[in-house]
Amino acid sequence: MKHKNIPFSPPDMSEDEINEVADTLRNGWITTGPKVKEFERQIADFVGVNKAVCLNSQTACAEMALRVLGVGEGDEVIVPAYTYTASASVVCHVGAKLVLVDVQKDSLEMDYDALEKAITEKTKVIIPVDLGGVPCDYDRIYEIVEKKKHFFKPNNKIQKAMGRISVNADTAHAFGASWHGKMCGSLVDFSSFSFHAVKNLTTAEGGALTWKTIEGIDDEEIYKELQLLSLHGQSKDALAKTKLGAWEYDVVAPLYKCNMTDIMGGIGLAQLRRYPTMLQRRKEIIERYDEAFVPLGIKPLNHFDENHQSSGHLYIVRVPNINGDKRNEIIEKMAERGIACNVHYKPLPMLSAYKNLGFDIKDYPNAYDYFINEITLPLHTKLSDEDVDYIIDNFKEIISCL
């Protein structure tokens, strides 16, 4: 077998992206401008909502959503223990109390019974995570939210209009996924997408926030609030200030700086044009992997069924009857053959930042059990059919020698 070198998740760039960046550099408008605004319009259209805001990361999007909702000190936000730090760190950024719940046994979805028990009158937001691009059970989550409505005490205008806990999904992995025929981004109150370099659709760094229309609140009002939050609280963005004689502006509050640039927006527009083909290619690779690995007892995420279509962001598998040392040995052996693998993720209570907040992995046994034999194989649109065969053959061979 000829030795190959297969990176874990390189960005898929074409001449289209290069041309968009060159056009942006030539036209002289490189910060937030017409390309970002057009990218926002196309994202909103793609997921089926009225408005979207593009910022410099999914983390910024998730944090700004909490700030729009007025979440802060004295409030509680519930997050699954099995996720990347960004899902939880935003709760700490706004000064709210982070509440972690375990995942279900043999699943990456949060334990909904544990979620229900964790809700108190201080709970303002639940942050479910569409890990790997697979949507959560939003029917169940909203059923719990409705059941606990009597607990809810609003503390700003938007919370009052909602009259219940807000569901702010971490959809970092799920751009292009759908659930019961509806696109991720339109399923819950607020959705935060990532366009980081390793994501299906990338703008190098970046993210988008989408939201469902809230009765009694104008979408434009939320959009303007997000513009203020993401650009120093300045009443006009740079584009608006370029109009003749329109230099005058105000700063309404000492706010934040996390806008997206037109260079990133241009890359995003090109990626969006190519995206349906890219999603289809991911699906083909997943189907080939599943066909090869499922008969061996290897357990992948369920990316596609009658209820949902994943974005196919990560090919997460569990190898039965192995411990952490064996898992690491498999990853090393794959690396020796030029195949970069990964682990998604080390549960939050295993990380120093969250240990220091008082969390203990012993309280999250399902998260630990999932993590200990999890491996993520390369899944991206730069893989050729020959690359996929190489990954399959090597993984099978290494597993068979355990």
C-alpha positions in Angstrom: 0.0 0.0 0.0 1.5 3.3 -1.1 2.1 5.7 1.8 0.0 8.8 1.8 -0.2 12.0 3.8 -3.7 12.8 4.8 -4.3 15.9 7.0 -7.2 16.0 9.4 -9.2 18.9 8.0 -7.6 21.3 5.5 -9.7 24.2 4.1 -11.2 23.5 0.7 -10.4 26.7 -1.4 -11.0 27.2 -5.1 -10.3 29.9 -7.6 -13.7 31.3 -6.7 -12.6 32.2 -3.1 -9.3 33.6 -4.4 -11.2 35.8 -6.9 -13.5 37.1 -4.2 -10.6 38.0 -1.9 -8.8 39.7 -4.8 -11.9 41.6 -5.7 -12.3 42.8 -2.1 -8.6 43.9 -1.9 -8.9 45.7 -5.2 -12.2 47.5 -4.4 -10.7 49.1 -1.3 -13.4 48.0 1.1 -11.8 45.4 3.4 -13.6 45.7 6.7 -17.3 45.1 7.3 -19.0 46.3 4.2 -21.2 45.2 1.2 -19.8 41.6 1.1 -20.6 40.9 4.7 -24.1 42.3 4.3 -24.7 40.2 1.3 -23.3 37.1 3.1 -25.7 37.8 6.0 -28.6 38.0 3.5 -27.7 34.7 1.9 -27.2 32.9 5.2 -30.6 34.0 6.4 -32.1 32.8 3.2 -30.2 29.5 3.3 -31.5 28.6 6.8 -34.9 30.2 6.4 -35.0 33.1 8.8 -35.5 36.9 8.3 -32.1 38.0 9.6 -28.5 36.9 10.3 -25.5 38.7 11.7 -22.0 37.7 10.8 -19.3 38.1 13.4 -15.6 37.1 13.8 -16.4 33.7 15.5 -19.1 31.4 16.7 -18.0 32.2 20.2 -18.7 35.9 19.7 -22.1 35.0 18.2 -23.1 32.9 21.2 -21.9 35.5 23.6 -23.8 38.3 21.9 -27.0 36.2 21.9 -26.7 36.0 25.7 -26.1 39.7 25.9 -29.1 40.5 23.8 -31.1 38.4 26.2 -29.7 40.3 29.1 -28.2 37.2 30.7 -25.7 38.0 33.5 -24.9 37.7 37.2 -27.5 35.7 39.2 -28.6 33.8 36.1 -28.0 30.2 35.2 -27.2 28.6 31.8 -27.3 24.9 31.2 -24.7 23.3 28.8 -23.8 19.6 28.2 -20.5 18.4 29.7 -19.4 16.8 26.4 -18.6 19.8 24.1 -15.8 22.2 23.3 -15.0 25.0 25.7 -16.7 27.7 23.6 -20.1 26.4 24.4 -19.5 27.0 28.1 -16.9 29.9 28.2 -19.5 32.4 26.9 -21.6 31.8 30.0 -18.6 32.7 32.1 -17.9 35.8 29.9 -21.3 37.3 30.8 -21.0 36.5 34.5 -23.8 33.9 34.7 -23.5 30.6 36.5 -22.5 27.6 34.3 -24.6 24.5 35.0 -23.2 21.3 33.3 -25.4 18.2 32.6 -24.2 14.8 31.5 -24.9 13.3 28.0 -27.1 10.2 27.5 -25.5 6.8 27.8 -23.8 6.0 24.4 -24.9 9.3 23.0 -23.5 12.8 22.4 -26.9 14.4 23.1 -27.4 15.8 26.5 -29.4 13.8 29.0 -32.8 15.4 28.7 -34.0 14.0 32.1 -30.9 15.5 33.7 -31.6 18.8 31.9 -35.2 18.9 33.2 -33.9 18.3 36.8 -31.2 21.0 36.4 -33.7 23.8 35.7 -34.4 26.3 38.4 -36.1 29.7 38.6 -32.6 31.2 37.8 -32.3 29.3 34.5 -32.5 31.7 31.6 -30.9 29.8 28.7 -30.2 26.2 27.6 -27.3 25.6 25.1 -27.7 22.3 23.4 -24.9 21.3 21.0 -25.3 19.8 17.5 -22.1 17.9 17.8 -20.6 16.6 14.6 -23.4 18.3 12.7 -26.1 16.0 14.1 -29.2 18.0 15.4 -30.4 17.5 19.0 -34.0 16.4 19.9 -35.5 19.9 19.9 -39.1 18.6 20.4 -37.9 17.1 23.7 -36.0 20.3 24.7 -39.0 22.6 24.0 -41.3 20.2 25.8 -39.1 20.6 28.9 -39.0 24.4 28.4 -42.8 24.6 28.2 -43.2 22.4 31.3 -40.9 24.6 33.3 -42.5 27.9 32.1 -43.9 28.6 35.6 -40.3 28.8 37.0 -39.3 31.6 34.5 -38.6 35.1 35.7 -37.8 37.5 32.9 -35.4 40.3 33.4 -35.4 42.2 30.1 -37.8 43.1 27.3 -36.9 40.1 25.0 -37.1 37.6 27.9 -40.5 39.1 28.8 -41.7 38.7 25.2 -40.5 35.1 25.1 -42.0 34.2 28.5 -39.8 31.2 28.9 -36.2 29.9 28.9 -34.4 30.6 25.6 -32.9 27.7 23.6 -29.6 29.0 22.2 -28.1 26.1 20.2 -24.4 25.8 19.6 -24.7 24.9 15.9 -21.0 25.5 15.3 -20.8 22.2 13.4 -24.3 22.1 11.9 -24.5 24.6 9.0 -26.5 22.8 6.3 -28.0 20.2 8.7 -31.8 19.8 8.9 -34.2 18.3 11.4 -37.7 17.2 10.4 -37.2 19.0 7.1 -36.3 22.4 8.7 -32.8 23.8 8.5 -30.6 24.2 11.5 -30.5 28.0 12.2 -34.3 28.2 12.1 -35.1 25.5 14.7 -34.4 27.3 18.0 -34.5 30.8 19.4 -30.8 31.6 18.7 -28.3 29.5 16.6 -24.6 30.2 16.5 -22.6 28.8 13.5 -18.8 28.6 13.1 -16.9 29.3 9.9 -13.5 28.6 11.4 -10.8 27.1 9.2 -11.7 23.5 10.0 -15.4 23.9 9.4 -17.4 22.6 6.4 -17.9 26.2 5.2 -15.1 28.5 6.2 -14.3 32.2 6.2 -10.9 31.5 7.9 -12.3 32.8 11.1 -15.9 33.8 11.5 -19.4 32.9 12.5 -23.1 33.7 12.1 -25.9 34.2 14.5 -29.5 33.5 13.4 -32.7 33.7 15.3 -36.4 32.9 15.1 -38.8 35.8 15.1 -40.0 36.6 18.6 -43.6 37.8 18.9 -43.7 41.4 19.9 -40.0 42.0 19.0 -38.9 43.4 15.6 -36.1 41.3 13.9 -34.6 44.6 12.8 -34.4 45.7 16.5 -32.4 42.6 17.4 -30.2 43.1 14.3 -29.4 46.7 15.3 -28.7 45.6 18.9 -26.2 43.0 17.6 -24.6 45.7 15.4 -24.1 47.9 18.5 -22.8 45.0 20.6 -20.3 43.9 18.0 -18.9 47.4 17.0 -18.1 49.4 20.2 -21.7 50.5 20.7 -21.2 52.9 17.7 -24.5 54.1 16.2 -23.2 53.9 12.6 -20.9 51.3 11.1 -18.0 52.3 8.9 -20.0 51.8 5.7 -22.8 54.1 6.8 -20.2 56.8 7.8 -18.8 56.9 4.2 -21.9 58.5 2.8 -21.2 62.1 2.0 -21.4 64.3 5.1 -22.4 61.3 7.2 -19.4 61.2 9.5 -21.4 62.1 12.7 -22.0 59.2 15.1 -22.6 58.4 18.7 -21.4 55.6 21.0 -24.4 54.5 23.1 -22.5 52.1 25.5 -18.9 50.9 25.9 -19.4 47.6 24.1 -17.4 45.0 22.2 -15.5 44.6 18.9 -16.1 41.3 17.0 -17.3 42.2 13.5 -16.6 40.2 10.4 -14.5 41.7 7.6 -15.4 41.9 3.9 -12.3 39.7 3.1 -13.9 37.0 5.2 -17.4 37.7 3.8 -16.1 37.3 0.3 -14.6 33.9 1.1 -18.0 33.0 2.6 -19.9 34.0 -0.5 -17.8 31.8 -2.7 -18.0 28.9 -0.2 -21.8 29.2 -0.1 -22.0 28.9 -3.9 -20.1 25.6 -3.7 -21.7 24.4 -0.5 -24.5 22.0 -1.8 -21.8 20.0 -3.7 -19.5 20.0 -0.7 -22.3 18.7 1.6 -23.1 15.9 -0.9 -19.4 14.9 -1.0 -19.3 14.6 2.8 -22.4 12.4 2.7 -20.8 10.1 0.1 -17.7 9.7 2.3 -19.8 9.0 5.4 -21.7 6.3 3.6 -18.5 4.7 2.5 -17.1 4.8 6.0 -20.3 3.4 7.5 -20.4 0.5 5.0 -16.8 -0.4 5.9 -16.9 0.1 9.7 -20.4 -0.8 11.0 -20.0 -4.5 10.3 -16.9 -4.5 12.4 -18.8 -3.3 15.5 -17.4 0.2 15.2 -20.1 2.7 16.2 -20.3 6.0 14.2 -22.6 8.9 14.8 -26.0 8.5 13.1 -25.6 11.2 10.5 -28.6 10.5 8.3 -32.1 9.1 9.0 -35.8 9.9 8.4 -35.7 12.5 11.1 -32.6 14.4 10.3 -29.8 15.2 7.8 -26.5 16.0 9.4 -24.0 18.5 7.9 -21.5 15.7 8.1 -18.9 17.8 9.9 -17.1 15.1 11.9 -16.8 11.3 11.5 -16.8 10.4 15.2 -16.5 6.7 15.9 -16.3 4.6 19.1 -14.1 1.5 19.0 -15.6 -1.2 21.4 -13.7 -2.7 24.3 -10.7 -0.3 24.3 -9.4 2.1 26.9 -7.8 5.5 26.5 -4.3 4.0 26.1 -5.4 1.7 23.3 -7.3 4.6 21.7 -4.1 6.7 21.7 -2.1 3.8 20.3 -4.6 3.6 17.3 -4.2 7.3 16.7 -0.4 7.0 16.8 -0.4 4.0 14.4 -2.7 5.9 12.0 -0.3 8.9 12.2 2.6 6.6 11.3 0.8 5.8 8.1 0.2 9.5 7.3 -3.4 9.7 8.5 -4.2 12.5 11.0 -6.9 11.6 13.4 -8.4 13.5 16.4 -10.5 13.3 19.5 -13.8 15.2 19.9 -13.8 16.2 22.7 -12.2 15.9 26.1 -15.3 16.5 28.4 -15.3 19.9 30.0 -14.9 18.6 33.6 -11.6 17.1 32.6 -10.1 20.5 31.7 -8.3 22.7 34.3 -10.6 25.7 33.7 -13.7 23.8 34.6 -12.1 21.7 37.4 -11.2 25.1 38.9 -14.9 26.0 38.8 -15.7 22.9 40.9 -16.7 20.4 38.2 -15.6 16.8 38.6 -15.7 14.2 35.8 -17.0 11.6 38.2 -20.3 13.4 38.1 -20.5 12.9 34.3 -19.9 9.2 33.8 -21.6 9.0 30.4 -19.5 11.8 29.0 -16.3 10.0 30.3 -17.4 6.6 28.9 -18.0 8.1 25.4 -14.7 10.0 25.4 -12.5 7.1 26.5 -12.9 5.1 23.2 -13.7 7.9 20.8 -11.7 8.6 17.6 -12.4 11.1 14.9 -11.3 10.1 11.3 -10.6 12.6 8.6 -13.8 13.8 6.8 -13.4 16.7 4.3 -13.9 17.6 0.7 -10.3 17.4 -0.2 -10.3 13.6 0.2 -10.2 11.7 -3.0 -11.8 8.2 -3.4 -8.3 6.8 -3.2 -7.7 8.7 0.1 -10.9 7.3 1.6 -9.9 3.7 0.6 -6.5 4.3 2.2 -8.1 5.5 5.5 -10.6 2.6 5.5 -7.9 -0.1 4.8 -5.5 1.2 7.4 -8.1 1.7 10.1 -9.5 -1.8 9.6 -6.0 -3.3 9.6 -5.0 -1.5 12.8 -8.2 -2.4 14.6 -7.9 -6.0 13.6 -4.5 -6.2 15.2 -5.7 -5.0 18.6 
